[in-house]
C-alpha cells in the first residue's frame, strides 16, 4: 500500500467530516479553507446549495493589510465572518474545518467567531 500525500489525507478527513455535517437554512455550515497564502471562510446553506456570506484575506481592505495564512489573519477573518453572519440574522452555525487540523489559524478563526457572537 502506498503512502498518502498530505492532500489525500486532508481529503479523506474532510470526506469523513462531511458525512455527518450539513448546513440547513436554520443552522448553516461555516466552511473554512486554508492555503499556504490565504484563509477563506464561507457560510453555506447546503439545502439550497448557496453561499450566504463569505470572508477571506483576499478582500480588498484585507489585501491592503498584507495578511497571510497565519493565526492573526485567522482571528481577523473569524471576527469578520461572524459580523457578516450576524448582519444577516445567522446566530448559530455548524463548523466545518475542511479536513484541516483544529490547530493554529483554524482554531484562531473559530475562537474569534465565537467571541464575536456566533454559536457552534
Residue pairs with C-beta under 8 A, 6 or more apart in sequence:
4 12
10 98
10 99
10 100
11 99
12 99
13 99
13 100
14 98
14 99
15 99
17 96
17 97
17 98
17 99
18 96
21 29
21 94
21 96
22 29
22 46
22 94
23 29
23 43
23 44
23 45
23 46
23 47
23 93
23 94
23 96
24 45
24 46
24 47
25 45
25 47
25 48
26 92
27 92
27 93
27 94
28 43
28 44
28 45
28 46
28 52
28 90
28 93
28 94
29 43
29 44
29 45
29 46
29 93
29 94
29 95
29 96
30 41
30 42
30 43
30 44
30 81
30 85
30 93
30 94
30 95
30 96
30 113
30 118
30 120
31 41
31 42
31 43
31 44
31 96
31 98
32 39
32 40
32 41
32 95
32 96
32 97
32 98
32 100
32 106
32 109
32 110
33 39
33 40
33 41
33 98
33 100
34 40
34 69
34 74
34 98
34 100
34 105
34 106
35 69
36 69
37 57
37 68
37 69
38 56
38 57
38 58
38 68
38 69
39 56
39 57
39 69
39 73
39 74
39 77
39 105
39 109
40 54
40 55
40 56
40 57
40 58
40 77
41 54
41 55
41 56
41 77
41 78
41 81
41 109
41 113
42 51
42 53
42 54
43 51
43 52
43 53
43 54
43 81
43 84
43 85
43 90
43 93
44 50
44 51
44 52
45 52
52 85
52 88
52 90
53 81
53 84
53 85
53 87
53 88
53 90
54 81
54 84
55 77
55 80
55 81
55 84
56 62
56 77
57 63
57 67
57 68
57 69
57 73
57 77
62 76
62 77
67 73
67 76
69 105
70 104
70 105
71 104
71 105
71 108
72 108
73 105
74 104
74 105
74 106
74 107
74 108
74 109
74 112
75 108
75 109
75 111
75 112
76 112
77 109
77 112
78 108
78 109
78 110
78 111
78 112
78 113
78 116
79 112
79 113
79 115
79 116
81 109
81 113
81 118
82 112
82 113
82 114
82 115
82 116
82 117
82 118
83 116
85 91
85 93
85 118
86 116
86 117
86 118
90 118
91 117
91 118
91 119
92 118
92 119
92 120
93 118
93 119
93 120
94 120
95 110
95 120
97 106
97 110
100 106
102 110
110 120
113 120
114 120
